[in-house]
């Protein structure tokens, strides 16, 4: 499994915000979001091939109960299955962070699904191949339905502009029984200057819909710094 980085930090997004966690960041992604905040796992993937045992050994060096298996897209790697199994057997809490386009029968305590909306794709003229591929792959309702059915979940949307709210509603209409408080809307941006104006209109929209507003606390705490 190609891994870009393994580090300990504090979860900055979602229902477990504030929880000390070890992050295992898989390198490689089947999508190419224009706003990707980890381009070193997508546009210019970098990293080292690790065996499952090697990853487990590194995680064990940290005194930490929570592990986040993220990317890139970790569901690209079948090794995720024995990795999560082994970590859970040692009593750790596992979050898997995925865009929800690929399915693996992986065991975890929280499936954090971040579906990509129609404006997430790369520029069609500059990146025609990736634009087509991203658009073809970004919404896989059967995969989302399976993940929702099999796991405790959160659905985390990155919102760039207010026009995307209707698209979130349309997305949710494909699935039944989704808990509103498990729908998290997060402003797009990697600096406080970008996040603050979007947060100002996004938070009231979340309250109005019974969704959860999701600030990106890691930007506030650490800035746009790799390994945090
Ligand atoms: S799905 Fe995630 S890792 Fe992949 S390109 Fe989009 S933001 Fe980056």
Boltz pocket constraint, residues with backbone or C-beta under 6 A from the ligand:
constraints:
  - pocket:
      binder: B
      contacts: [[A, 28], [A, 29], [A, 30], [A, 31], [A, 32], [A, 33], [A, 35], [A, 36], [A, 37], [A, 38], [A, 39], [A, 41], [A, 42], [A, 71], [A, 72], [A, 73], [A, 99], [A, 114]]
      max_distance: 6.0
